C-alpha cells in the first residue's frame, strides 16, 4: 500500500488538472495560433506560466485504484500488475483466467 499522502497529492493534481483544463486549452490555442499577433502569443504564454504547476495533466501519475502503487499499472483496468493478478486468480475479473499449460 502506498503512502496516503502520495495518493492524496495525486488526487489533488487530478482535480486541479480537470478544473484548469478549459483555461489551459484556451490559452494554448491562442499561443499556438499563427494568425494572432506576437504580443498575444507572448501574453498567452505568460498567463499559461502563471497557472499552478499541478494544473498540468502531465503531472498526474497513473496509480493503482486499490493499492495506490505508482508503477506497473494497466491503464485498461486502472490496477497494478499485482492487484490484477490477485483479482484474476480469485475470478473477480470477467473473461480473465489463470493460464496453465
C-alpha positions, 0 to 999 in steps of 0.5 A: 500500500502506498503512502496516503499522502502520495495518493492524496497529492495525486488526487489533488493534481487530478482535480486541479488538472480537470478544473484548469483544463478549459483555461489551459486549452484556451490559452494554448490555442491562442499561443499556438495560433499563427494568425494572432499577433506576437504580443498575444502569443507572448501574453498567452504564454505568460498567463499559461506560466502563471497557472499552478504547476499541478494544473498540468495533466502531465503531472498526474501519475497513473496509480493503482485504484486499490493499492495506490502503487505508482508503477506497473499499472494497466491503464485498461483496468486502472490496477497494478500488475499485482492487484490484477493478478490477485483479482484474476486468480480469485475470478473477480475479473470477467473473461480473465483466467489463470493460464496453465499449460 
